[in-house]
Amino acid sequence: MISFIVALAVLLIGFFTYGRLVEKVFGPDDRKTPAIEINDGVDCMPMKTWKALLIQLLNIAGTGPIFGALMGACFGPVVFLWIVFGSILGGAVHDYMSGMISERYKGASIAELSGIHLGKATLYLMRVFSILLLLLTGTVFITSPASLIAKLTPEFLNNKFWIIVILIYYILATLLPIDKVIGKLYPVFGVILILMAVSIAGAMFILPQYTIPEITFVNLHPDNLPVWPFMFITVACGAISGFHATQSPMMSKCITSEKEGRKVFYGAMIIESVIALVWAAAGVAFYGGTQMLSTALAESGQSGVVYEISETMLGNAGGILAIIGVVVCPITSGDTAFRSARLILAEWTKLDQKKIKNRLIITFPLLSAGAILTQLDFNVLWRYFSWSNQTLAMISLWVATAYLAHTHKHIFSSIITALPAAFMSAVTLTYILMADEGFKVSSKIAYPAGIIFASALLLVYLFRCVYLKRTQGIKTK
């Protein structure tokens, strides 16, 4: 219990301390944001800060910080450390930079930003990679709520029926101006997501039968999966997520001042990590250990585990909250995944998105591809989603590093993004080398390869900084 309380406190302190440092490094000013300068009535529209924060939270969260945290908790309470420090030093920095750099380029996508700062080859790679990730994300967040609704409704309303219903909703959310569906529904569901976490945390404190274990560095995973790199990939959205780099540009088009950025981008990620921390703690506390938690996940799935924990701890009200959470929250990440994919393709094709015809031209093929992918196994989709998600986070952090190194008067201030970028470089390469869905290489090869890869990228960064200093005469202190 003490570890959990300290972890919560550190997350909150991180927002007010490290968050301010990150903000200072970026240097927000009084320039006009896309919401004011462009204001196209579709994607670029001014929003109040509290609404932008809650929409950003739903955009990036969904059930990611719940499902990923529960699976990450199978490694034991050591997952608390990754959620806390991964978020403060990596995830929240990643989200803030993705949103704020996009805002300075008129709401450009992470793919376009990659092309600007890492070259044309990276632009085309990131366009394809981002769209594939968004398709995977949207599909994952069609499949899981559809299967749960099918279990709760009459037999003739089967899984395929609910997939079609969700896809129809996605068409509306992808096509309509951001204030029509997303702007009205997301703040409400953002509050529900927070309320779920607060209620579960309160139950763990109040009810004596639940004990949150203290942090231990022993790997407690029942299948003996190594903490490195598997835990760092599994937790995904609760600590750091490349998917957020595709979502932050949506709110970069809606904030009315750069000085709102820390609250909206850094703040939403900290809230998401608090939610992840609560659910990771709930998983091991409710089932009494990682073995029982792992068994429950295998037998009931993530949605079933969320429902069982919520209904048992909170009664009927908890069951209702759980159903809303595991149905609505993934849907509200899936629709913005497809909306972000539309915007990336619009940048690529130069189709003006003010015209409904152009939005339809992009939207229907995207959602058709998503419908086809729903026929694949959910667990396989999630594994590929998790890896591609963290790989995009790594690339996004290197984009932010390049931006800071080229624009900031103190070049080595970019170390705040370079270090987590190097760390995630090691994680993603090591994982894909070792994983069953990857190359199934021995850890004796994968571990050194990951370290060498990350070290090489860090050296390139350092040499580049030295070069910039010499050629441009930029200060480093």
N, C-alpha and C positions, 0 to 999 in steps of 0.2 A: 504493500500500500504506500509506503514512504517513497519508493522509487517512482510510482505513478504520480504522486503529488508533486514531487520535485520535477519530473518530466513536464508536467503541465505548466509549472511555474517558469521553467526555462524557456518554453515556447513563447509564453507571454512576454517575458523579459527580452527575448530575442527580437520581437516586433519593435519594441521601443528603443533598443540599443543597436543591434546589428542592422535592423531595418533602416534606422536613421543614417547609419554609416553608408549603406548602399545608396540611399537617396542622395546623400551628400556627394558621393562619387559621381553619380549620374548628372546631378546639377539641374533639377527642374527650374524652369523660368516662366515668364508670363506670355510666351508666344501663343498665338491662336491654335487651338486643337482642331482636328478634322471635324469634330461635331459642330464647331462654330464656323470654320473656314469653308467647309464643303457643304454640310447639311443637305444631303440629297433626298431626304425623306424616306429612304429605304434602309440603308446600312449605317450611314453617318448621321446621327441624331443626338442632340444633347440630352443627358439624363442626370438626375440628382445623384449625388455621391452614394447615398445609402442604397439606392436602387441598383446602381452600377455594381456595387460591392456584392449584393445578393445574387445578381445575375451572373457575375463572374464566378461566384462560389458554385452555383448550379452548373455553369458551363464546364468548370474544371473537375467538379466532384462527382455528381451522380452517386452511384454505388461504389465507385472506385476506392474511396478511403474506407469503405466497409468491407467489401469482398477481399481486396488486397491485404488489408490489415488482419483479417481473420486467417487468411492463408499464411501470412507472414508470422502470425502468432504461433504457428506450429513449430517454429524454431525456438520458442520460449520468450521470456520477457526481455531478452537481449534486443528484440525488435524495437523496444522503446527507444533505445539509443539511436537507431537508424532513423526512426520517424522524427525524432527531435532535431538531431544535428543535420540529418539529410535535408530537412525542411529549412531550417534557419540559414545554413551555409550554402545550400544548393537549390532546393525547390523554390523557395520564396524569391531568391535572387534571380533564378531563371525566369520566373513568371513576371517579376517586376521589369527586368530588362527586355523581355520579349514584348511586353505591352508598351513600355515607354519608347523603345527604339522604333517600334511600329508606328507609334503616334507621331514621331518626328518625320516619318516618311509617308504621311497621309494615310495611315492605317494599312500599310503594306503587309502582306503575309510573310511568314517565316521563310518561305521559299524565295520570295523576291529579296528579302533582306540578306539571305545567304548568297544570292548572286551578286548583290552590291558589294558585300564585304569579303567574300571568299572566292569569287570568280564565277564565270559563266558555266563551267562544268558542274560546279556545286549547285547552281541555279536549277539546271535541268534534273540533276539527281534529286534535289529536295522537292521539286514539283511532283515528281513521280512518287517519291517516298512519302511525302506528306499526304497525298491523295490516297495512297494505299493504306496508310495508318488510319486516316479518317474513315475510310470504307470499313476497315476492320473494327474500329471503335463503334461506328454506327450499327454495324451488324451485331456485335456483341451485345449492344444495348437495345437491340430488337429482340434477340433470342431469349435472354434471361427474363424480362418482364412478360413476354408472350407465354412462356412455359408456365410461369406462376399463375397468371390470370386463367389459363386453361384448366389448371387444377382446381381453381376456386369457382368455376362456372360450369353449367350443364355440359354434358359430354359432347353434344353436337357443336358447341362453341369450342372447337379444338384449337390446337396450336397454330395451324395454318390460318384459321380465321382471324386470330388476334394479331398475327404477323401482318396480315393485310390491313387491319384497322390501324395498327401503329404506323405502317408505311403511308397510309392516307394522311394521318396527322403530320408525319414528317414532311410531306409535300407542302402542306399549309405553312408549317413553321419555317421551312426553307425558302419559300417564295415570298411570303408576306413581309412588309416592313417590320423592323425589329421591335417596334413599340406595340404591335398589334397582338401578338401571341406571347413572345418571349418577355417583353417588357411588362405584361400584365400578370402572367402566371408564375414566372420564375421567382420573384421576391417572396411569394406565398410559400412555394415549395422549398425555397432556401431556409425559411424560418422552420419548416417542418423537419428538414434535415438536421438543423441545429437542435431543435427540441428533442428529437430522437436521442441524440448523443447526450444531452444534458440529463434526460430522464434515466438513461441506462447508467450514467455515471452516478447519479443520485441513488439509484437502487443498489449499486455496488457498495456505496458508503453506508447506506442505512441497513440493508439486510445482512444479518450476521452470518448466514450460510455461505456467503461469497467472500473469498479471500484473494486479493490480487498478489501474486508472487513478486518477490524482489528480483531485481536484475541479477542475472548470473551469466558468466561468459561461457558456460557449458552449452554445447549444441544439443538441444532437446528434441530435435525433429525425429519423429518415429521411424521415418525411412532413412534416417542418417544422411539426408541431403546436406552438403556442406553449406555453412552460412555464407561463405564467399564462393561464388558470386550470387547464389540462388536467392537468398533472402533479399538482396538489394534489387533484384529484378521483380520478385514476387510482390513486394509491398507496393511498388509502382506509385500510383497517384498520391498515396498518403505521405510520401517523402519527397519525391521528385518525379516529374512526368513531362515528356516531350509533347504529349497531347495538349498540354496547357499552352505551348508555344503557338499552337494553331487556334486557340481560343482567345488568348489575351488580345490579339489584334481586333477582335470584335468589339471589346470594350474600349480599346484605344480610340475607336471611332466615336465613342459616346461620352467620354469624360470631358468636362468643360474647362479643366485646368490641369496642367502638368503636376501641380502640387497635390492633386487628389490621388496620384498614382500609387503612393506607398500604401494608402488605405485600401484601395481597390485591388491592386495586384499582389503586393507583399502580404497584405492583411488577409485576403481570401485564402491564400495558401496556408497561412498560419492557422486559420480556422479549420481548414480541411485536415491539417495535421492533428489538431486537437480531436477532431472527430475520429480520425484513424487511431489515435492513441487510446481513446475510449473503447473502441471496438476490439482492438488488440487485447486490451486488458479484460474486456468482457468475455472474450473467447476462452482464455485460459482460466479465468475465475469461474465461469459458469460450468465448464466441463471438468474442472479440477485438474487439468493437465493437458499436455500437447497430444498425448495418445488418443484420448477421448475426443478432443477437438478434431483431430485429423480424421477419425472414424466418422464423426458426425458430418463433416464436410464431404466425405466420400459417399455416404449413404443418402444424405438429404440435400446436398448441394449448398451453395452459399446462401441462396434465398431461403431455403428451409431452415438453416442454422440461424439466420437473422430473425425469422419468424418465431422459432422456438425460444430463443433468448428473450426476445421482446415480450412475448405472451406470458412466459413464466415469470419474468421479473416484474412486469408492469400490468399483468392481467389483460382483460379484453381491450382496454385502451391501447396497451402496448402492441397487441396483435393488429389492431387497426393501423397504428402508426407504422408498424413493420410492413404491412401490405402496401400502404401508400408509399413508403420509402423505397421498397425494392421494386415497385412497379413504376412510380412516377419519376423517381430520381434518375434511373438509367435512361428513361425515355428523354428526359430533359438534357442529357448529355449527348444522346444519339442524334437528336434533331440539330443541335448546334454543330455536331461533327459534319453532318451533311451540308449545313449552311456554310461552314468554313471551307469545305471542299468546293462548293459552288463559287465562293469568292476567289479561291486560288485558281480555279479553271477560268474564271472571268478575267483575272489578271493575265493569264497565259494567252487566252484567245482574243483579248481586248474587246469583249462583248460588253456593251454598256448595260449595267444592271438596273438602270432606271426603267427600262422597258421590260414588261412582264414576259413578252415573247422570248427575249434573250435569257431570262431566268428559267423559263420552261425548257429551253433547248439544252441547258446544262443539267437541270434538276432531274428530269426523267431518266436519262441514262445512268446517272449516279445511283438513284434509288433502285433501278432495275438491277444493277450490279450488286447492291446490298441485298436485294431479295434473293438472288442466286446464292450468295455467300451464307445465307441463313440455313442452307441445307447441310452445311458442314458441322462437324462435332464442336460443341461449345468449348470444351476443355482445350481442344487443339487451337481454336481461334484465340482463346485467352492467352495461351502461351506465346503465340506469335505476336499478339497485340502487346503483351508485356515487354518482350524484347525490343520490338520496333519502337515502342513507346520510349524506352530508356535510351535507345540509340538516337532518336530524334532529340531528346533532352541534351545528350552529349554534343550533338552538332549545333544546337541552338546556343549552348553556352560558349562554344568556340566562336559563333557569329557575334555574340555579345562582347567577347574578348577582343575580337578584331575591331569592332566599333569603338570600344573604349580606348584601345591602343592608338587608333588613328585620330580620335577626336578630343581625347582628354589631355589637358596640359601636363598631367603627371602620368606618363605612360604606364608605369608599373602599378598604378591603381587598378589596372585591369586584372591584377592577380586575384581579385575577389571572384572573378568568373573563370579565370584560367585554371585555378586549383580544382574546383568542382568539375570542370570540363575534363581535366586529366583523370580525375578519379572515375568519372562515369565512362571514360574511354576504356579504362582497365576493366571495369565491371562488364560492359557490353561485349567486348571481344572475348573475355574469359568465358562468359556465359554461353555465347553461341558456339564456341569451340567445344565446351563440355556437354551441353544439353542434348537430350535425346532428339529434339527437333532440330538440332544443329549438326555438328560434326562428330560428336561422341568421342572427343579426344581425351586422353588421360590428363588429370590435373597436373602431372609432372611436366607436361608440355604447355597446357593452357595457362597455368599460373605465371610462368616466366614470360610467355608470349604477351599476356595482358599487361604486365609490368613494363616490358620493353616498349610496347606500343604507346602506352601512356607517357612514359619517360621521353620517347622520341618526339611526341607532339609537344610536350612541355619544353623541350630543348628548342624546337623550331620556334615556339612562342618567344622564348627568351632571346634567341638570336634576332628575331624580328624586332623585338623591342629595342635592342641595342642598335640595330640598323636604323630604326626610325629616329632614335635619339641623335645619332651621328649625322644623318642626312637632313633632318628637319630642325635640329637644335632644340628639341623639346625637353623640358626639365623632367627629372624623374624623382625629385624630392620635394 
